Amino acid sequence: MDSMSEQKMQEKYVRPFRIYLQLERGLSPNTLDAYLRDLDKLLTFLAEEGKDPLTLTIDDLHAFAAALYDIGLDARSQARILSGVRTFCKFLMLSGLTDRDPGELLVSPKIGVHLPEVLSVEEIDQLIAAIRLDTKEGQRNRAMIEVLYSCGLRVSELCNLKLSDLFLDEGFIKVKGKGSKERLVPISPRAVKELRLYFMDRNLWVIPPEYQDYVFITVRRGTRNIGRIMVFHLIKQLAEKAGIKKNISPHTLRHSFATHLLEGGANLRVIQAMLGHESIATTEIYTHIDRSRLREEILLHHPRNMRRHEEKQ
């Protein structure tokens, strides 16, 4: 948000919400600050997606919840933030700013052991097969889903991927993860193929200078880099078309990628390095795992590459 829009947000939402929490809920200063920090997360997310809080829908809230999950917050932290978001939605309605409360339908994650959904390789293929290639954005969507899965990216990493981050001839992409930490991720030959087919379409599009370096571009309702909510909706729609009943999000593809690698026999530390997990110091991982060996491990154990290797034999 620029300073002007941030000031407007403060005046229109943050200050009135603070007063509501102080007068109506009588919260302690610490709890009050926690609610306002959670609201700031939501407002930042909506600003990035070009959304106004007054037009909030349950789909927007689900996308926000998916983003919290995608950045690795545990269930307890997610539940606390979503509780604050529900309170904010109720405040908007009670204040007469909206005539509905989308937060009523927002369910918090269960606190405890939670195993995320995993798609099989066959279900990943079904998801991709559900994409219509006779539409303008069809090949883009195909490349997008393939890169998301084959590289195990967070949805934010996919949306912010730049052309200058691609080293397709060398078989790597450069990814900027949490805390602006960069890592090199091997990319499968299939993902490279889908990207190059997409670039044939992309080269025909008129793209504003400020978005020309982004890999994935919108082609409807204005031209800009793709947003997280759009990726969230796309995956939900494809799952429905493919007849997949599991509750999936962009993070499901990342988790499936890691699971498939582990099942294929890849070294756990290699997978952690690939995913850019904060639980292991990135610099230490790259000191001990040679990049050429990392690429070898991924090409050997990832199902996209294993299938290609079997075909060659």
Buried (B, 14 or more C-beta within 10 A) or exposed (E): EEEEEBEEBBEBBBEBBBEBBEEEEEBEEEEBEBBBEBBBBBBEBBBBBEBEBEEBEBEBBBBBBBBBBBBBBEBEBBBBBBBBBBBBBBBBBEEEEBEEBBBEEBEBBEEEEEEBBBBEBEBBEBBBEBBEEEEEBBBBBBBBBBBBBBBBBBBBBBBBBBEEBBEBEEBBBBBBBBEEEEBBBBBBBBBBEBBEBBBEBBEEEEBEEEBEEBBBBBBEEEBBBBBBBBBBBBBBEBBEBBEBEEEBBBBBBBBBBBBBBBEBEBBEBBBBBBBBBBEBEBEEBBEEBEEEEBBEBBBBBBBBBBEBEEEEE
